[in-house]
């Protein structure tokens, strides 16, 4: 497994973070750390460190970007 840190934006409403966590788990990935950065203009911004099977996080990024209102802003391998 490879570790990646992703910065994401998501709707600032109940259940948004839960939907992201569920999608990460369903993709076979494991959350290792989560930092809530800020909330402004109805959006939340978080850093999530995930362990991804293999070395390519593309599938996970696509899954997260397909969730309404969620956007992967940046990603880097750790």
N, C-alpha and C positions, 0 to 999 in steps of 0.2 A: 504494500500500500504506500502511496505517496501522500504527503501532506501539502495542502494548499490553503492559503488564506484568501477569502473572497470578501470583497466589500459589496454589500447589496443595499438597494433601497426597496422599501416595501410600504404598502399602505399602513398608516398609523391607526389601526383599529383592532379590536379584539379578534383573535384567531389567526391573524396574518403570520405571526412568527410560528405558531403551531403548524400551519399549512406548509411552511418552508421546512420545518424540522421533519415532518412526515414525508415530504418529497425526498429529502436527503436520505432518510432511512430506507425508503422504498427503492432508491437507486443503488442500494447496497453500500452506501457511504456512512461514515461515523463522524458525528460532531465531536471535536476535541476541545473547542473553546468558542465562546460567543461573547462579544463585547458590544453593548448597545452604545453607539456613538452619539447620536442626537436625534431629535425629532423637530421637524419644522415644516410648515405649510402642508400638513396632512400626510407627510411621509416620514418614515423612520429610516435610519441609516445604521447598519450593523456590520461588524467584522465577524466572520465565521471561519474558524479553522476546521477543515474537514480532512479525514483520511479517505482517500479515493482508491478503489481497487485498480491495480495497474499504475500507469503513469499519465493517462490522458483524462483530464476533467471535462472534456467537451460535452459528453452526454449529460453530466450533472448540470452544467451551465445551461444547456438547452432545456432541461426539465424545469429549472428554476425560472428561466426567462418566459416559460409558457404559462406560469401562474399569473393570473390577472393582477396587474399593478406592480409586479416584482421585476427588478432589473439587476443583473450582475454588473456592477460598475467597473470592477477591477478584480484581477486574480493574479496571485503569484505563488510559485512553488517555494516551499520552505525547506 
